[in-house]
């Protein structure tokens, strides 16, 4: 049985009953957008993980460009996970075995992407190889800012779902 069909999990119960401050902190670990977190907090309690995911998706669709920028600021560049952050290390595991040449290429692409769009390259890296991430960056660097903003919104939504799943399935705090 998946979390989306499970009426209640220990993590979902904990999230539903946490004080607002603690719940907002947990949501901030999922997504750095305060608008997104506030929308999810306002809809508590959630009967199922799927209902939480649906509210997350709706909140993501409503984020402004500024809200997206705030969310992206919480993500390290691909190939450079936050030191000591198991979440970014786990999500970027595909870069761990990359050759030095590929790591240098990713750094150069990251810098070119940031120069073009003004923010980090955001991709749902979970399960992706270093080569797949590089190829995606090469493909996306030619997008218009508007196209890229919508791709980022989609990728952020995927990341949020993965992180929310972990949140609602955790047995302990």
C-alpha positions in Angstrom: 0.0 0.0 0.0 1.4 3.4 -0.9 1.4 6.5 1.2 -1.1 8.1 -1.2 -3.7 5.5 -0.4 -2.9 5.2 3.3 -5.4 7.1 5.4 -2.8 8.0 8.0 0.9 7.5 8.6 2.9 8.4 11.7 4.6 11.2 9.8 1.3 12.6 8.5 -0.3 12.4 11.9 2.7 14.2 13.4 2.6 16.9 10.7 -1.1 17.4 11.2 -0.7 17.8 15.0 2.5 19.8 15.2 2.5 23.4 16.4 2.4 25.8 13.5 6.0 26.9 14.0 7.3 23.3 13.9 5.1 22.4 10.9 6.3 25.5 9.0 9.9 24.5 9.7 9.3 21.0 8.3 7.7 22.5 5.2 10.6 24.9 4.8 12.9 21.9 4.6 10.7 20.6 1.8 10.5 23.9 -0.1 11.9 27.3 0.8 8.9 29.3 -0.5 7.1 30.8 2.4 4.0 31.3 0.3 3.9 27.6 -0.5 4.5 26.6 3.1 1.7 29.0 4.3 -0.8 27.5 1.9 0.0 24.0 3.0 -0.1 24.9 6.7 -3.5 26.6 6.3 -5.1 23.4 4.9 -4.2 21.1 7.8 -5.2 18.6 8.9 -4.8 16.3 5.9 -6.7 13.0 5.8 -4.2 11.4 3.4 -0.8 12.0 1.9 -2.5 12.4 -1.5 -4.6 15.3 -0.2 -1.4 16.9 1.0 0.1 16.4 -2.5 -2.9 17.9 -4.2 -2.7 21.0 -2.0 1.1 21.2 -2.7 0.5 21.0 -6.4 -2.1 23.7 -6.3 0.1 25.9 -4.2 3.0 25.4 -6.6 0.8 26.4 -9.6 0.0 29.7 -7.8 3.6 30.7 -7.0 4.7 34.0 -8.4 8.1 34.5 -10.0 9.3 36.0 -6.7 8.0 32.9 -4.8 9.8 30.6 -7.2 13.0 32.6 -6.7 12.6 32.2 -3.0 12.1 28.4 -3.4 15.1 28.1 -5.7 17.3 29.9 -3.3 16.9 26.9 -1.0 18.6 24.6 -3.6 22.3 24.2 -4.1 23.8 24.0 -7.6 23.8 20.5 -9.2 27.2 19.0 -8.3 27.6 21.0 -5.2 25.2 19.7 -2.5 25.0 21.6 0.7 27.8 20.3 3.1 26.3 18.3 5.9 22.9 18.2 4.2 21.8 14.6 3.7 18.8 15.6 1.6 20.8 17.5 -1.1 23.5 14.8 -1.0 20.9 12.0 -1.4 19.1 13.9 -4.2 22.3 14.6 -6.1 23.7 11.1 -5.7 24.0 10.8 -9.4 26.9 13.3 -9.4 28.9 11.4 -6.8 30.6 9.1 -9.3 31.0 11.7 -12.1 34.4 12.1 -13.6 36.5 15.2 -12.9 35.9 16.3 -16.4 32.2 16.0 -16.1 32.3 17.8 -12.7 34.2 20.7 -14.4 31.7 20.8 -17.3 28.8 20.9 -14.8 30.4 23.8 -13.0 30.8 25.7 -16.2 27.3 24.9 -17.3 25.9 25.9 -13.9 27.7 29.3 -14.1 26.4 29.9 -17.7 22.9 28.9 -16.6 23.0 31.2 -13.6 24.3 34.1 -15.8 21.5 33.5 -18.2 18.6 33.0 -15.8 19.7 34.6 -12.5 19.2 31.4 -10.5 20.5 27.9 -10.0 19.6 25.2 -12.4 16.8 23.2 -10.8 16.0 19.6 -11.8 14.5 16.7 -9.9 17.9 15.0 -9.6 16.7 11.9 -7.7 17.6 8.9 -9.7 19.2 10.9 -12.5 22.8 10.3 -13.6 25.3 13.0 -13.9 25.1 12.7 -17.7 21.3 13.1 -17.7 21.6 16.2 -15.5 24.3 17.7 -17.8 22.2 16.9 -20.9 19.1 18.5 -19.4 21.1 21.6 -18.5 22.4 21.8 -22.1 18.9 21.4 -23.5 17.3 24.0 -21.2 20.0 26.7 -21.4 18.5 27.8 -24.7 15.0 28.3 -23.3 13.4 31.7 -22.8 13.2 32.8 -19.2 9.4 32.2 -19.3 9.8 28.7 -20.6 12.5 28.0 -18.0 10.3 29.4 -15.2 7.6 26.9 -16.0 10.0 24.0 -16.3 11.5 25.0 -12.9 7.9 25.1 -11.4 7.4 21.5 -12.7 10.7 20.2 -11.4 10.2 21.9 -8.0 6.8 20.2 -7.8 8.5 16.8 -8.4 11.1 17.6 -5.7 8.4 18.7 -3.3 6.4 15.5 -3.8 9.5 13.3 -3.0 10.3 15.4 0.0 6.7 15.4 1.3 6.6 11.6 0.9 9.6 11.3 3.1 8.0 13.7 5.6 4.7 11.8 5.9 6.4 8.4 5.9 8.9 9.1 8.6 8.4 7.1 11.7 10.1 9.5 14.0 11.0 13.2 14.1 
